[in-house]
Amino acid sequence: MRSTAAANKVIAIKSKPTAAHKEIEPLTEAQAAQAMWVYYRDNKAQLISDIKDYRAHILEKLIAGIAVEQVFAPFVKPLEPAKPVRRRAA
């Protein structure tokens, strides 16, 4: 069996940046507070109960220009596994 140079070549594939790594332009404190409120209001059920304790940290990240979804990602509740379904014996 002959090996060729093409078979041994490693190809690097560049990936497009995902939304999680997307940065936006820095916000003012008022803009960051508004963005934080809107995201909190729309996603409250999925966020941990003590999210209010992290308000200053969240505002700091938003002011720095990090996307709101990325800032809130560590504060999302873990998913609960689905309950098993019991089937009746046939």
C-alpha positions in Angstrom: 0.0 0.0 0.0 1.4 3.4 -1.0 0.8 6.5 1.0 0.5 9.8 -0.7 1.3 13.3 0.6 -2.3 14.3 0.1 -3.5 11.4 2.3 -1.2 12.6 5.1 -2.0 16.3 4.9 -4.0 17.7 7.8 -6.7 20.2 6.8 -7.5 23.0 9.2 -11.1 24.1 9.0 -12.0 27.6 10.1 -15.3 27.8 11.8 -17.6 30.8 11.9 -17.9 32.5 15.3 -21.0 31.3 17.1 -23.6 33.6 18.8 -22.1 32.6 22.2 -18.8 34.3 21.2 -20.4 37.3 19.7 -19.6 40.7 21.2 -21.6 43.8 20.6 -20.5 47.4 21.0 -20.2 48.5 24.7 -23.4 49.8 26.3 -24.0 52.7 28.6 -25.2 51.7 32.1 -28.8 52.7 31.3 -28.7 50.6 28.0 -27.2 47.7 29.9 -29.8 47.9 32.6 -32.6 48.0 30.0 -31.2 45.0 28.2 -30.8 43.1 31.5 -34.4 43.8 32.5 -35.8 42.7 29.1 -33.9 39.5 29.1 -34.8 38.8 32.8 -38.5 39.5 32.1 -38.6 37.2 29.1 -36.6 34.4 30.6 -37.4 34.5 34.3 -38.7 31.0 34.5 -35.4 29.5 33.2 -33.1 31.5 35.5 -31.9 30.6 38.9 -33.8 32.0 41.9 -30.9 34.1 43.3 -30.2 35.9 40.0 -30.7 39.3 41.6 -27.5 38.7 43.7 -25.5 38.8 40.4 -26.9 42.1 39.1 -23.7 44.1 39.4 -21.7 41.3 37.6 -24.3 41.1 34.8 -24.3 44.9 34.3 -20.5 45.0 34.2 -20.4 42.3 31.4 -23.1 44.0 29.4 -21.4 47.4 29.6 -18.2 45.7 28.4 -20.0 44.6 25.3 -20.7 40.9 25.8 -24.0 39.6 24.3 -26.9 39.4 26.8 -27.4 35.6 26.0 -23.8 34.9 26.9 -23.9 37.0 30.1 -27.0 35.1 31.4 -25.8 31.6 30.2 -24.2 30.7 33.6 -27.4 31.6 35.4 -29.8 29.3 33.5 -31.3 26.5 35.6 -30.0 23.0 34.7 -32.5 20.9 32.7 -34.4 18.3 34.6 -34.4 14.8 33.1 -37.7 13.6 31.7 -39.8 11.4 34.0 -39.9 7.8 32.9 -43.2 6.6 31.4 -44.6 3.4 32.8 -46.3 1.2 30.3 -49.0 -1.3 31.2 -48.1 -4.9 30.6 -49.8 -6.3 27.5 
